[in-house]
Structures are given as C-alpha cells and as structure tokens.
Amino acid sequence: MSAIAPRPLTAIPPWIAIVLAAALALQIAWQARQPAPAARASALAPLPPLPVLRLAGFGEPIAQAQWLTLYLQAFDNQPGVSIPFKDLDYRRVEQWLGAALALDPRSQYPLLLASRVYAGVADLKRVRSMLDFVYHEFFADPNRRWRWLAQAAVMARHRLHDLPLALKYADAIERYATAAPPWARQIRIFLLADMGQYQSAEILLGGLLASGTIKDPHEALFLTERLNQLKAKTAKKAPVLPKK
C-alpha cells in the first residue's frame, strides 16, 4: 500500500483560507477584550470544635498547635494573591490562635503573633481586638504570658492612645503576674504619671523602692530620680491654701 502524498497549501480553496484567517482574527479580538485573570482570596475557614481537633492530631496536640499557627501565618499568601492582614476576618484569626493555645498552653507563639503581627495593622479596631485577645488569654497563665500583656499595654498607650485601657492591662500584670520582673510591674506607675495621677504614682514608686526588691543600683538610681520628679509634680499640683 503506497503512502498518500501530502497536498500542497496551494491546493486549499481560497475561501477556506479566508474563513480560517477571519476566525483567528475574531478569536484574538475576543481574547483581547476579556479582563485579565485575577486570583481570588479564599476566606479563612472556621475551626471545628476542640475535641475534633484533638482527635485529628492523633495524640500530638503540640504538633497540631504548631500546624495551626503555621497555616494561619501563611494564609495571607495564597497562590497568585497576597491578602493584607487588615482584610482577614479577625474573629476567625482569634479562633485559630485560641485553639493553638488550647492545644499547647505552654506555647508563646500564638500570643506573639497576636501582639506583634496581627496587632500591627493600621486598623485600630483590629488592633484593639488583638490586644483584648491577649488580655483574656493572659489569665490562663499570668506568670508565663505577662510579657505579651506588657506589649499590649505599650501598644494601647502609644498606638491606641487609650491610657485607661493600658492601665487596665498594667494592673493585671501587677496583680496576677507575681513572677514578672520589676520593670513590667512598673508600667502601671508610669501610666499613672502619664494620666496626671502623680500622687498615686509617687506612693507606688516609693513603696517599690522601700520594699528592697530593686537590686540593680542603676535601676534604683533611675527610679529614685523619677520619684523626685513625681514629688515635684505632686507639690506643684497641690492646691495652695490661703494663709490665715
């Protein structure tokens, strides 16, 4: 059986070539009018109940907690799209961070993410929600989690400019974090001074110095100078009584 010889292009009727060329031109024009393909961000999924998560972890809650935080941290970078933190559903973010803490209560990483990563957005409402999350989780283990509440107090003071909220956080450290270092427990004193409550700050700082818990001479000198400044402000603020 002999092979069929290919036909030359000149054998194709002209009208077929015209139709093919027109179809190609229409296809190119149609594609040019289509919008550029855009990647769409998927929403952060709700978590199943904690018992289900524990079962899914096959008896490895620490590994399961690490997976949750790593997945959450990488969620803002999806194929073809980067999601700003401010566009995430922060209620879901809190659920994921809370679940990671419940699975591994000794871990510091979820609170680090809350206070330094997710609280670092420009949206002050979201900042406040993350700081409140840190505050509520603090009470589960104050002596391990005080540093994140101290961070929250500083952010409430300087990012939110909310002195009462910062004082609320500092009060919790002073009252419950008995193992916190002196500097963390002194935040309350300086916030009182910032709020103009010089006499209260003076009393607390004087009591701290008198207690003998400040061992570092440089720190003691600094606090003594600060105490003298508070005394001067208290005296200046005190009303002048009329002479009899």
Secondary structure, 3 states (H helix, E strand, C coil): CCCCCCCCHHHCCHHHHHHHHHHHHHHHHHHHHCCCCCCCCCCCCCCCCHHHHHHHCCCCHHHHHHHHHHHHHHCCEECCEECCHHHCCHHHHHHHHHHHHHHCCCCCHHHHHHHHHHHHCCCHHHHHHHHHHHHHHHCCCHHHHHHHHHHHHHHHHHCCCCHHHHHHHHHHHHHHCCCCCHHHHCHHHHHHHHCCCHHHHHHHHHHHHHHCCCCCHHHHHHHHHHHHHHHHHHHHHCCCCCCC
